[in-house]
Amino acid sequence: QETDVVAAGIPAWIAVSGKDEKHLSSGESYSALTTLVNTYLSREEKGAGLISALGINCTAPHHIHEALNTLASTCALPLIVYANKGEVWDAVSKEWLAGTATSDQEYVDQATLWAAIDHTHTSTVTQKGGGGRVQIIGGGCRTT
């Protein structure tokens, strides 16, 4: 019941999964997503102010940084990310392929870069890191 959520003032975020650095899993570009989100946010209709963040989930870590830069440079919302482990799924054998996962240290290194994406509605990165546009960083499927 959309109207019940809006009436209650429950904040929400939008999170999408990506197939690469430039495209959502559905094939649209991250830029097209932010155009849609910005159009919605610019409307005066009730509920538009409840969208509190925009993010990426269920996406391999090596695709995240460029995608977040696109979101940061084209949308003013705070950003969130919870990437997966980056493993490759073998649909024939129905198992994850050994040796394809991002190491824990590489995930941390990538997350440090994500956290440094700047506040300024551009794709620049802060020198010190932290305190940037990415407000929530978590772990998705098969992360530890």
C-alpha positions as CSV (number, residue, x, y, z in Angstrom):
1,Q,0.0,0.0,0.0
2,E,2.1,2.9,-1.3
3,T,-0.2,5.5,0.2
4,D,0.1,3.9,3.7
5,V,3.9,4.2,3.5
6,V,3.8,7.7,2.2
7,A,1.2,8.7,4.9
8,A,3.4,7.2,7.6
9,G,6.4,9.1,6.4
10,I,8.6,6.0,6.2
11,P,11.9,6.8,4.5
12,A,13.3,4.5,1.9
13,W,16.3,4.1,-0.3
14,I,16.6,2.8,-3.9
15,A,19.3,0.1,-4.5
16,V,20.0,-1.6,-7.8
17,S,22.3,-4.3,-8.9
18,G,24.7,-3.9,-11.8
19,K,26.1,-6.2,-14.4
20,D,29.2,-4.0,-15.0
21,E,30.6,-0.5,-14.2
22,K,28.1,1.3,-16.5
23,H,24.9,-0.8,-16.6
24,L,22.3,-2.1,-14.3
25,S,21.5,-5.8,-14.4
26,S,18.5,-4.9,-16.5
27,G,20.7,-3.2,-19.1
28,E,19.9,0.5,-18.4
29,S,22.8,2.8,-17.6
30,Y,23.4,4.2,-14.2
31,S,23.0,7.7,-15.8
32,A,19.5,6.7,-16.9
33,L,18.7,5.6,-13.4
34,T,19.7,8.9,-11.9
35,T,17.7,10.8,-14.6
36,L,14.7,8.9,-13.5
37,V,15.4,9.4,-9.8
38,N,16.1,13.1,-10.2
39,T,12.9,13.5,-12.2
40,Y,10.9,11.9,-9.3
41,L,12.7,13.9,-6.7
42,S,12.0,17.2,-8.5
43,R,8.2,16.6,-8.4
44,E,6.1,18.2,-5.8
45,E,4.1,15.1,-5.2
46,K,3.7,13.7,-1.7
47,G,6.3,11.1,-0.9
48,A,9.2,12.3,-3.1
49,G,11.1,13.5,0.0
50,L,11.0,10.0,1.5
51,I,13.7,8.8,-0.9
52,S,16.7,9.2,1.4
53,A,19.6,7.4,-0.5
54,L,20.5,5.7,-3.8
55,G,22.7,2.7,-3.9
56,I,24.2,-0.4,-5.5
57,N,23.9,-4.0,-4.2
58,C,24.5,-7.5,-5.4
59,T,27.3,-6.4,-7.7
60,A,30.9,-7.5,-7.9
61,P,33.2,-5.2,-6.0
62,H,35.4,-4.4,-9.1
63,H,32.3,-2.8,-10.8
64,I,31.3,-0.6,-7.9
65,H,33.7,2.4,-7.9
66,E,33.0,3.7,-11.4
67,A,29.3,3.1,-10.9
68,L,29.3,5.0,-7.6
69,N,31.2,7.8,-9.3
70,T,28.5,8.0,-11.9
71,L,25.8,8.1,-9.2
72,A,27.7,10.8,-7.2
73,S,28.2,13.0,-10.2
74,T,24.6,12.8,-11.4
75,C,22.4,12.7,-8.2
76,A,22.7,14.6,-5.0
77,L,21.3,11.8,-2.7
78,P,23.6,10.1,-0.2
79,L,24.9,6.8,-1.5
80,I,24.9,3.3,-0.1
81,V,26.7,0.1,-1.3
82,Y,26.7,-3.5,-0.3
83,A,28.6,-5.4,-2.9
84,N,28.7,-9.2,-3.2
85,K,31.9,-11.3,-3.1
86,G,32.4,-11.0,-6.9
87,E,32.4,-14.8,-7.4
88,V,31.4,-16.3,-10.7
89,W,28.4,-18.7,-10.7
90,D,28.5,-21.8,-12.9
91,A,24.9,-22.4,-13.9
92,V,25.6,-25.8,-15.3
93,S,27.3,-27.3,-12.2
94,K,25.2,-25.0,-10.0
95,E,28.2,-23.8,-7.9
96,W,30.5,-20.9,-7.4
97,L,33.7,-21.2,-9.3
98,A,36.7,-21.5,-6.9
99,G,39.3,-18.7,-7.1
100,T,36.9,-16.1,-8.5
101,A,36.0,-14.3,-5.3
102,T,37.4,-11.0,-4.2
103,S,39.7,-11.4,-1.2
104,D,38.7,-9.9,2.1
105,Q,41.6,-7.5,1.9
106,E,40.7,-6.4,-1.6
107,Y,37.1,-5.8,-0.5
108,V,38.3,-3.6,2.3
109,D,40.7,-1.8,-0.1
110,Q,37.8,-1.2,-2.5
111,A,35.4,-0.1,0.3
112,T,38.0,2.5,1.4
113,L,37.9,4.0,-2.1
114,W,34.1,4.0,-2.1
115,A,34.1,5.8,1.2
116,A,36.3,8.5,-0.2
117,I,33.9,9.5,-3.0
118,D,33.3,13.2,-2.2
119,H,30.3,15.1,-0.9
120,T,30.5,17.7,-3.7
121,H,28.1,16.1,-6.3
122,T,31.1,15.4,-8.5
123,S,33.2,12.3,-9.1
124,T,36.2,13.6,-7.2
125,V,37.7,11.7,-4.4
126,T,38.8,13.3,-1.0
127,Q,42.4,13.1,0.0
128,K,41.8,11.8,3.5
129,G,38.9,9.4,2.7
130,G,35.8,8.9,4.8
131,G,33.1,11.4,5.4
132,G,32.1,11.3,1.7
133,R,28.9,10.7,-0.2
134,V,28.8,7.0,0.5
135,Q,27.0,6.9,3.9
136,I,26.5,3.1,4.2
137,I,28.9,0.3,3.2
138,G,27.9,-3.2,3.9
139,G,28.5,-6.7,2.6
140,G,26.3,-8.6,0.3
141,C,26.1,-12.2,-0.7
142,R,29.0,-14.4,0.5
143,T,31.0,-11.6,2.1
144,T,32.3,-12.0,5.6
